[in-house]
Amino acid sequence: MYFLNANVLAVLTAAVLQWVLGWLWYGVLFNKSWKALVGQSTDAKPANAGSVMAIIFVVNFIVSFALAQVVFLTGWTTISKGTFAGTVCGLGFVAGPLLAQHISERRPFKLFGINALYWLFAMLLSGGLLAVWR
């Protein structure tokens, strides 16, 4: 099924990939560092975890859909070109504004690194997937 030049199943799969990567990234790999940097205790759980996870998935779907449009507009259909598109979008549309926000809010640079690298990897992987699965 296609919607606005995007394979909806591929976009949905890319969103799930981003969501799972986010769980691994923030929940396993950088859990203690990230929680310390944002001022949470290591055993803190959000009161509304289900709602938060649902909102994160919706955001992942929107990002995947937008990236699918970029990949479609480039006409690229290989994993290397798709990962390149994801990397360029991750650096240009996410890392730059995120850096400005972190500097303005005087947040630690390590927190910027954790957040920006998550989005960079998420978009890199999604871009590759979306380019080959049209």
ZINORWO-V141868 format. One line per field, one symbol per residue. ss: DSSP state (A for helix, B for strand, O for the rest). burial: I if it has 9 or more other C-alpha atoms within 8 Angstrom, else O. Layout:
ss = ???
burial = ???
This chain:
ss = OBBOOBBAAAAAAAAAAAAAAAAAAAAAAOAAAAAAAAOOOOOOOOOOAAAAAAAAAAAAAAAAAAAAAAAAAAOOOOAAAAAAAAAAAAAAAAAAAAAAAAAAOOOOAAAAAAAAAAAAAAAAAAAAAAAAOO
burial = OOOOOIIIOIIIOIIIIIIOIIIIIIIOOIIOOIIIIOOOOOOOOOOOOOOOOOOIIOOIIOIIIOIIIIIIOOOIIIIOIIIIIIIOIIIOOIIIOIIOOIOOOOIOOOIIOIOIOIIIIIIIIIIIIIIIOO
